Amino acid sequence: MHVEIRFSFGLQFGHMKKANGFHLWAYARPYRRYFFPACFAIVAECALEISIPFLMNVLLTNGMDRYEENGKVLYNLNLPFVLMIGGVMVAFAIVALILGIITAKFTAKTGRALGYELRKAEYKKIQSFSFRNIDSFRTNSLVTRMTNDIQIVSDTFCQVMRPILRSPIQLVFALAFAITMSARLSVVFAIILPVLAGILVFMTIKARPRFLKVQKSLDSINRVTQESLVAMKLIRANDKAGYENQKFQTVNSNLATVSKKSLGFIAYNQAIMQFMTYCCTIGILLVGGNLALSANDALFINDMASFLSYVAQLLASLTMVSNVFMSFTRSEASLYRIKEVMETESEIKDNGDPRNKIENGAIEFQDVSFCYSGESAVLEHVSFRVESGQFVGVIGQTGSSKSTLAYLLERFYDVDKGKILIAGRDIRDYPLAELRKNVAIAFQSPRLFAGTVRENLLWGNKNATDEEILKALDICCSKDFVLKKLPMGLDTPIGQSGSNVSGGQRQRLCIARAILKKPKVLILDDSFSALDRITEGQLKENLRKELTDMTKIVIAQKVSTIKDADRIIVLDQGHIDGIGTNNSLLRENAIYQDIYRLQEEGKECQQA
């Protein structure tokens, strides 16, 4: 059997915690006030249930007084003894029932608490990931690991905690009592147990890869569902519902197939265990019946009745063991995927000195090179300097890595070579919280959250006053539309992803949210793409006049957006092709001249 079965619950609870290792006990420990009482209740319940067949044997053996009269063997009921032993058996059964209820209650609490702690820890871990880490897992896979995988682990913990403690105790004691009662009848176990063990090991080894396939298929179905829901308008506009339905049908069919194969193993396991139980019972009845007839001993029949009770307990414990192993095998696939996330170290190390503060928005790239995972370099030997408070434009053809500059400034990724400095210090020397507090970005695809306009803006700065909010909206040319056109002003609910406001309104609200952070550096990544020329011009003018100390980096596709910038950086396939003003670049830079000419010609065609 796979060594990882030890990892899967087996129980790493007792293992020493190695550095950066993932151990379930670390997440269950805060709830040990539930865990240990549950363990005690399970053991006590098991002890009481094991005692009942023993008491039954005592009752059958000594409950009748044997005597002879007129040469005949007669029996007389020993009523006080029967009532006493019977009362003890009933009391044991009631106490065992109460302990079972306590076990179920505390086990459920521990299992749900474990799921809660795992989700909280995994979400926190994902939040610390670099974009490269997230790219390596894929978003849909992370969602499955956060939800379905953790749910499987939590459910398995609830389901197996009782049998994993109960079955070994029940197995050992039932086997010991059974052998003590009749060593001859116990020979049947010598044949059945090795067969069961071999079947169990075989099925466990075969089942694990199948359960891994199920979880990967869930990743695929989550990906297709997520993409379809996000792009619903596009699907409807292009009449692609049939195509998307077929795509979903493919991944759904694949999930059904691999689920059937994996869950079939559980069904086979239960059927085989049931079959072996019947074989064992029949074997014992045949052997025991022959022994009883040959011995002509009525007391042996009593022993055999108690023996069969222990056999039932022993076989039940074996069935529990097999079910536990099947549950472990299923949860081990999920636990392995959770472990992958929890033991992945973020490539972005937050080792900055807390004493380092960003004093101004001066930026310098020193011979920076960078590539995404498994790709050729997207930035090579990039060097430039921006003075604090400047308005800088970045332009280039599609795929020239303009947005990558913004990602590197925010430390979504770390550079492969060179340095990026803010206020004269390497950005890796600042704590991430300090860096991201002072570098704000509004993305090309504006993202608003479900909530009110006010809540979305306060997401940028939770301590912002209404006066500051209105000032930021005024700078972004949004004050009038928020206060006059939205039905409840700042308290107007925003639909999911800002579905009830236009693209241009979303962009302006996102810029206002970034401004409210009061950063030293404001990056606008093609954030004017949905604005008309008048609104765009007014917004840029407001940025210049109102945010004089803030460095403003505007990444754009249109020359008109950045032509009045203090400096313009022209990128071409990851290299800087030119730096200058609009006029100097029109005289000296061929790429800028081509972009300018094509866009101006396009405007003339539209006007014509």
C-alpha positions in Angstrom: 0.0 0.0 0.0 1.2 3.5 -0.7 3.3 5.1 2.0 1.2 8.2 1.7 -1.6 6.4 3.6 0.4 7.3 6.7 0.1 10.9 5.7 -3.6 10.7 5.1 -4.7 10.8 8.7 -2.6 7.9 9.6 -2.0 9.4 11.8 0.3 12.3 11.3 -1.4 13.6 14.4 1.3 11.9 16.3 4.2 12.8 14.1 6.7 15.5 14.9 6.1 18.6 12.9 8.9 19.3 10.5 9.7 22.8 9.3 7.1 24.1 6.7 5.3 20.7 7.0 1.6 20.3 6.7 0.0 18.3 9.6 -3.7 17.9 10.3 -3.1 18.0 14.1 -2.0 21.6 13.9 -5.5 22.5 12.7 -7.4 20.1 15.0 -5.4 21.0 18.1 -7.5 24.1 19.1 -10.5 21.8 19.3 -8.9 19.0 21.4 -11.6 19.8 24.1 -13.9 18.0 21.7 -11.4 15.4 20.3 -10.2 13.8 23.5 -13.7 13.3 25.1 -14.8 11.8 21.8 -11.8 9.4 21.9 -12.7 8.4 25.5 -16.3 7.9 24.7 -15.4 5.7 21.7 -13.1 3.5 23.8 -15.6 3.2 26.6 -18.5 2.4 24.3 -16.4 -0.3 22.6 -15.5 -1.8 26.0 -19.1 -2.0 27.0 -20.2 -3.6 23.7 -17.4 -6.2 23.9 -18.5 -7.1 27.5 -22.1 -7.8 26.5 -21.4 -11.2 24.6 -19.2 -12.2 27.6 -22.1 -11.5 30.0 -24.5 -13.3 27.7 -22.2 -16.4 27.8 -22.1 -16.2 31.6 -25.9 -15.9 31.7 -26.4 -18.9 29.4 -23.9 -21.0 31.3 -25.0 -20.1 34.9 -28.6 -19.0 34.5 -29.9 -22.5 34.8 -29.3 -24.7 37.8 -28.6 -28.3 36.7 -29.8 -31.2 38.9 -30.9 -34.8 38.6 -34.2 -36.3 39.6 -35.3 -39.9 39.1 -32.3 -40.4 36.8 -33.2 -37.5 34.6 -31.2 -34.3 34.1 -33.4 -31.3 34.8 -32.8 -27.5 34.8 -34.2 -24.8 37.0 -34.1 -21.1 36.2 -31.9 -19.1 38.5 -34.2 -16.0 38.3 -32.2 -13.6 40.6 -29.0 -14.3 38.7 -30.7 -13.9 35.4 -32.2 -10.6 36.4 -28.9 -9.3 37.8 -26.9 -10.2 34.7 -29.7 -9.1 32.4 -29.9 -5.8 34.2 -26.2 -5.3 33.9 -26.4 -6.1 30.1 -29.3 -3.6 29.7 -27.4 -0.9 31.7 -24.3 -1.5 29.5 -26.4 -1.2 26.4 -28.0 2.1 27.6 -24.6 3.6 28.6 -23.1 2.5 25.3 -26.0 4.2 23.5 -25.4 7.5 25.4 -21.6 7.2 24.7 -22.4 6.7 21.0 -24.5 9.9 21.0 -21.7 11.8 22.8 -19.2 10.4 20.3 -21.3 11.5 17.3 -21.7 15.0 18.8 -18.0 15.6 19.6 -16.8 14.0 16.4 -19.0 16.2 14.2 -17.8 19.3 16.1 -14.2 18.3 15.6 -14.6 17.5 12.0 -16.4 20.7 11.1 -13.9 22.7 13.1 -11.1 21.0 11.2 -12.7 22.0 7.9 -13.1 25.6 9.1 -9.5 25.8 10.2 -8.2 24.3 6.9 -10.3 26.6 4.8 -9.1 29.6 6.7 -5.5 28.6 6.6 -5.6 27.7 2.8 -7.3 30.9 1.9 -4.7 32.9 3.9 -1.9 30.9 2.1 -3.4 31.6 -1.3 -3.6 35.3 -0.5 0.2 35.2 0.1 0.9 33.6 -3.3 2.6 35.5 -6.1 0.9 35.6 -9.5 3.3 32.9 -10.6 2.2 30.6 -7.8 -1.4 31.1 -8.8 -0.7 30.6 -12.5 0.9 27.2 -11.6 -2.2 25.9 -9.8 -4.9 27.7 -11.9 -7.8 29.5 -10.3 -10.4 26.7 -10.8 -8.1 24.1 -9.2 -7.6 26.4 -6.2 -11.4 26.8 -5.8 -11.8 23.0 -5.9 -9.1 22.5 -3.3 -10.6 25.2 -1.0 -14.1 23.7 -1.2 -14.6 20.1 -2.4 -11.2 18.7 -1.2 -11.5 20.2 2.3 -15.1 19.0 2.5 -14.0 15.5 1.7 -11.3 15.6 4.4 -13.7 17.1 7.0 -16.4 14.5 6.2 -13.8 11.6 6.3 -12.6 12.8 9.7 -16.2 12.7 11.0 -16.8 9.3 9.5 -13.6 7.5 10.4 -12.8 8.9 13.8 -15.2 6.4 15.5 -14.3 3.3 13.6 -10.5 4.0 13.5 -10.4 3.8 17.3 -13.1 1.3 17.8 -12.3 -1.3 15.2 -8.7 -2.3 16.4 -9.9 -2.6 20.0 -13.0 -4.5 19.0 -11.0 -6.7 16.6 -8.3 -7.6 19.2 -10.6 -8.3 22.1 -13.2 -10.1 20.1 -10.5 -12.3 18.6 -9.0 -12.9 22.0 -12.3 -13.8 23.6 -13.3 -16.0 20.6 -10.0 -17.9 20.7 -10.4 -18.3 24.5 -13.8 -19.8 24.1 -13.0 -22.1 21.3 -9.5 -22.4 19.7 -10.9 -25.1 17.3 -13.6 -22.7 15.9 -11.0 -19.9 15.5 -9.2 -21.9 12.8 -11.8 -20.4 10.4 -10.2 -17.0 11.0 -6.8 -18.2 10.0 -8.2 -18.8 6.6 -10.4 -15.8 6.2 -8.3 -13.0 7.7 -5.2 -13.2 5.2 -7.6 -13.3 2.3 -9.4 -10.2 3.5 -6.1 -8.4 4.2 -4.8 -9.1 0.7 -8.1 -7.9 -1.0 -8.0 -4.7 1.1 -4.4 -3.9 0.2 -5.0 -4.6 -3.5 -8.2 -2.4 -3.6 -6.5 0.5 -1.7 -3.6 0.6 -4.1 -5.9 0.6 -7.2 -8.4 3.1 -5.8 -6.0 6.0 -5.0 -5.2 7.1 -8.6 -8.9 6.9 -9.5 -9.8 9.3 -6.7 -7.1 11.7 -7.9 -8.7 11.7 -11.4 -12.1 12.6 -9.8 -10.6 15.7 -8.2 -8.9 16.7 -11.4 -12.1 16.3 -13.3 -13.8 18.5 -10.7 -11.1 21.2 -11.5 -12.1 21.0 -15.2 -15.8 21.3 -14.5 -15.2 24.3 -12.3 -13.1 25.9 -14.9 -15.7 25.5 -17.7 -18.6 26.6 -15.4 -16.6 29.7 -14.2 -15.7 30.7 -17.7 -19.3 30.3 -19.0 -20.8 32.3 -16.2 -18.3 35.1 -16.5 -18.7 35.3 -20.3 -22.5 34.8 -20.4 -23.2 38.0 -22.3 -20.5 37.2 -24.9 -22.0 33.6 -25.3 -25.5 35.0 -25.8 -24.3 37.7 -28.2 -22.6 35.2 -30.4 -25.3 32.5 -30.1 -22.7 30.0 -28.6 -25.0 28.4 -26.0 -25.0 25.1 -27.9 -21.2 25.1 -28.2 -20.8 25.8 -24.5 -23.4 23.2 -23.6 -21.4 20.6 -25.6 -18.2 21.7 -23.9 -19.8 21.3 -20.4 -21.3 18.0 -21.5 -17.8 16.7 -22.3 -16.3 17.6 -18.9 -19.4 16.5 -17.1 -19.4 13.1 -18.9 -15.7 12.7 -18.0 -16.5 13.4 -14.3 -19.3 10.9 -14.3 -17.1 8.2 -15.9 -14.2 8.6 -13.5 -16.6 9.0 -10.5 -18.3 5.7 -11.5 -14.9 3.9 -11.7 -13.7 5.2 -8.3 -16.9 4.8 -6.4 -17.3 1.4 -7.9 -14.3 0.3 -5.8 -16.2 1.3 -2.6 -19.2 -0.8 -3.8 -17.0 -3.7 -4.6 -15.3 -3.5 -1.3 -18.6 -3.6 0.6 -19.9 -6.5 -1.5 -16.7 -8.5 -1.0 -16.7 -7.9 2.8 -20.4 -9.0 3.0 -19.6 -12.1 1.0 -16.6 -13.0 3.3 -18.8 -12.4 6.3 -21.3 -14.9 5.1 -18.5 -17.4 4.3 -17.0 -17.0 7.7 -20.4 -17.4 9.5 -21.3 -20.5 7.4 -17.8 -22.0 8.0 -18.1 -21.5 11.8 -21.6 -23.0 11.9 -20.4 -26.1 9.9 -17.3 -26.6 12.0 -19.1 -25.8 15.3 -22.1 -27.9 14.5 -19.9 -31.0 13.8 -18.0 -30.4 16.9 -21.1 -30.0 19.0 -22.6 -33.3 17.6 -19.4 -35.2 18.0 -18.9 -34.0 21.6 -22.6 -34.4 22.4 -22.2 -31.4 24.8 -25.2 -29.0 25.3 -22.9 -26.5 27.0 -20.9 -26.3 23.8 -24.0 -24.9 22.1 -24.0 -22.0 24.6 -20.3 -21.3 24.0 -21.0 -21.4 20.3 -23.8 -18.8 20.6 -21.5 -16.4 22.5 -18.7 -17.3 20.0 -20.9 -16.2 17.1 -21.6 -12.9 18.9 -17.9 -12.3 19.0 -17.6 -13.4 15.4 -20.2 -10.8 14.5 -18.3 -8.1 16.3 -15.0 -9.3 14.8 -16.4 -9.3 11.2 -18.1 -5.9 11.8 -14.7 -4.5 12.9 -13.1 -5.9 9.8 -15.8 -4.3 7.7 -15.2 -1.0 9.5 -11.4 -1.3 8.9 -12.0 -1.9 5.1 -14.4 1.1 5.0 -11.9 3.2 6.8 -9.2 2.3 4.3 -11.5 3.2 1.4 -12.3 6.5 3.1 -8.6 7.1 3.7 -7.8 6.4 0.1 -10.4 8.8 -1.1 -9.5 11.6 1.3 -5.8 11.0 0.7 -6.2 12.2 -2.8 -7.8 15.4 -1.5 -5.4 15.8 1.4 -2.5 15.5 -1.0 -3.9 18.4 -3.1 -4.4 20.5 0.0 -0.9 19.7 1.1 0.4 20.9 -2.2 -1.1 24.3 -1.6 -0.1 24.6 2.0 3.5 23.5 1.5 4.0 25.8 -1.6 6.2 28.7 -0.6 5.3 32.0 -2.2 8.0 33.3 -4.6 7.4 36.7 -3.1 9.3 36.9 0.2 8.1 39.6 2.6 11.5 40.2 4.1 11.5 44.0 4.0 12.6 46.0 7.0 9.5 47.5 8.8 11.6 50.7 9.5 11.8 51.4 5.7 9.1 53.8 4.6 8.4 55.1 1.1 9.0 58.8 1.2 8.2 59.8 -2.4 7.2 58.4 -5.8 10.6 58.4 -7.6 10.9 55.2 -9.6 14.0 53.6 -11.2 14.3 50.4 -13.3 17.9 49.2 -13.3 18.7 46.7 -16.1 15.5 44.7 -15.4 14.8 41.4 -17.1 11.8 39.2 -16.5 10.0 36.1 -17.9 6.8 34.3 -16.9 7.0 30.6 -16.1 8.3 28.5 -19.0 8.4 31.4 -21.4 11.1 33.4 -23.0 12.0 36.8 -21.5 9.2 39.4 -21.8 11.3 42.2 -20.5 15.0 42.5 -21.2 17.5 45.0 -19.9 14.9 47.7 -19.2 16.3 50.8 -17.5 14.6 54.2 -16.9 14.0 56.7 -14.2 10.8 58.6 -13.2 10.9 61.6 -10.9 8.4 61.9 -8.1 5.2 63.6 -9.1 5.8 63.2 -12.9 3.1 62.1 -15.3 4.6 59.3 -17.4 3.0 57.5 -20.3 3.8 54.0 -21.5 2.9 52.9 -25.0 3.7 50.1 -27.4 2.1 47.6 -29.6 0.0 44.7 -28.2 2.2 42.2 -26.4 5.1 44.6 -25.8 4.8 43.9 -22.0 3.4 47.3 -20.9 1.3 45.8 -18.1 4.2 43.7 -16.9 5.9 46.9 -15.7 2.9 47.5 -13.4 2.9 43.9 -12.1 6.6 44.2 -11.2 6.2 47.6 -9.5 3.5 46.0 -7.3 5.7 42.9 -6.7 3.0 40.6 -8.1 6.1 39.0 -9.6 9.8 39.5 -8.7 12.3 40.5 -11.4 14.7 37.8 -12.6 17.6 40.2 -13.1 18.2 43.8 -12.1 16.5 46.0 -9.6 13.4 48.2 -9.2 13.8 51.2 -6.9 11.2 53.5 -5.3 12.4 56.5 -3.4 16.0 55.3 -4.0 15.5 51.9 -2.3 15.0 48.4 -3.8 11.3 47.5 -3.5 12.3 44.2 -2.0 13.6 46.1 1.0 10.1 47.4 1.8 7.5 45.3 3.6 4.8 44.3 1.2 2.2 46.2 3.2 4.2 49.4 2.9 4.8 48.9 -0.8 1.2 48.1 -1.7 -0.1 50.9 0.4 2.0 53.4 -1.6 1.6 51.9 -5.1 -2.0 51.8 -6.3 -3.2 50.4 -9.6 -6.4 50.6 -11.6 -6.5 47.7 -14.1 -7.7 47.7 -17.6 -10.6 45.4 -16.7 -12.2 47.3 -13.7 -13.4 45.1 -10.9 -16.1 46.1 -8.5 -17.5 43.9 -5.7 -21.1 43.2 -4.6 -22.0 46.0 -2.1 -22.7 49.7 -2.2 -20.7 52.4 -4.1 -19.4 53.6 -0.7 -18.2 50.1 0.3 -16.4 49.7 -3.0 -14.6 53.0 -2.5 -13.8 52.3 1.1 -12.2 49.1 0.0 -9.3 51.3 -1.1 -9.1 53.1 2.2 -11.5 52.0 5.0 -10.8 55.2 7.0 -11.7 57.6 4.2 -14.3 60.3 5.1 -17.3 61.2 2.9 -15.5 64.4 2.1 -12.5 62.5 0.8 -14.7 60.1 -1.1 -16.5 63.0 -2.9 -13.1 64.6 -3.6 -11.8 61.4 -5.3 -15.1 61.1 -7.3 -14.8 64.7 -8.4 -11.2 64.1 -9.6 -12.5 61.1 -11.6 -15.4 63.0 -13.1 -17.8 60.7 -11.2 -19.3 62.9 -8.5 -22.3 64.0 -10.6 -23.3 60.6 -11.9 -23.0 59.0 -8.4 -25.0 61.7 -6.6 -27.5 62.6 -9.3 -28.0 59.6 -11.5 -27.7 56.7 -9.1 -30.9 56.2 -7.1 -29.3 56.1 -3.6 -26.1 58.0 -4.3 -23.1 56.5 -2.4 -25.4 53.9 -0.9 -26.6 52.5 -4.2 -26.0 48.7 -4.4 -23.5 47.6 -7.0 -24.3 44.3 -8.8 -21.8 41.5 -9.1 -18.7 42.7 -11.0 -20.4 46.1 -11.4 -23.1 44.8 -13.7 -25.4 47.8 -13.1 -23.0 50.5 -14.2 -21.4 51.1 -17.5 -17.8 50.2 -18.4 -16.6 53.8 -18.3 -18.3 54.4 -14.9 -16.7 51.2 -13.5 -13.3 52.5 -14.7 -13.8 55.9 -13.0 -14.9 54.3 -9.8 -11.9 52.0 -9.7 -9.6 55.0 -10.3 -11.3 56.9 -7.5 -10.8 53.8 -5.2 -7.1 53.8 -6.1 -6.8 57.6 -5.4 -8.4 57.1 -2.0 -5.4 55.0 -0.9 -3.3 58.3 -1.2 -0.4 56.4 -2.7 2.9 57.8 -3.7 2.6 56.0 -7.1 -0.6 55.7 -9.1 -0.6 53.2 -12.1 -3.5 53.4 -14.6 -3.3 50.3 -16.8 -5.3 51.3 -19.9 -7.9 52.6 -17.4 -9.2 55.2 -19.9 -10.1 52.8 -22.6 -13.9 53.1 -22.1 -13.9 56.9 -21.6 -14.9 59.4 -24.2 -12.3 62.0 -25.2 -13.9 64.9 -23.2 -14.1 62.9 -20.0 -10.6 61.5 -20.5 -9.2 64.9 -21.0 -10.9 66.3 -18.0 -9.8 63.4 -15.8 -6.2 63.8 -16.9 -6.3 67.5 -16.2 -7.7 66.8 -12.7 -4.9 64.3 -12.0 -2.3 66.8 -12.9 -3.8 69.7 -10.9 -5.0 67.8 -7.8 -2.3 65.1 -7.4 0.8 67.1 -7.9 3.0 65.0 -5.5 1.7 61.6 -6.8 3.7 59.9 -9.5 1.2 58.9 -12.3 2.1 56.2 -14.7 -0.5 55.8 -17.5 -0.3 52.7 -19.7 -2.2 53.2 -22.9 -2.9 52.0 -26.4 -3.9 55.4 -27.6 -1.4 58.2 -28.3 -4.1 60.7 -27.4 -4.2 59.4 -23.8 -0.5 60.0 -23.1 0.7 62.6 -25.6 0.7 65.4 -23.0 2.7 63.3 -20.5 5.9 64.7 -19.0 7.7 61.7 -20.5 6.6 58.8 -22.7 8.2 55.3 -22.7 7.9 53.4 -25.9 8.1 49.6 -25.5 8.8 47.1 -28.3 8.8 43.4 -27.6 10.1 43.8 -24.1 12.7 46.4 -24.9 12.7 50.2 -24.5 12.7 51.6 -28.0 12.5 55.3 -26.9 11.9 57.7 -24.1 10.9 61.3 -24.6 8.1 63.8 -25.0 5.4 63.6 -27.7 7.2 66.1 -29.9 10.7 64.5 -29.6 9.3 61.0 -30.2 7.4 62.2 -33.3 10.8 63.4 -34.6 13.0 60.5 -33.6 11.1 57.3 -32.9 9.8 55.2 -35.8 7.5 53.0 -33.7 5.8 56.0 -32.0 5.5 57.7 -35.4 3.8 54.6 -36.8 1.4 54.3 -33.9 0.6 58.1 -34.1 0.1 58.0 -37.9 -2.2 54.9 -37.9 -4.4 56.3 -35.1 -4.6 59.8 -36.7 -5.5 58.2 -40.0 -8.1 56.1 -38.3 -9.7 59.2 -36.7 -9.8 60.9 -40.1 -11.6 57.9 -41.6 -14.1 57.9 -38.8 -14.8 61.6 -39.2 -15.2 61.2 -43.0 
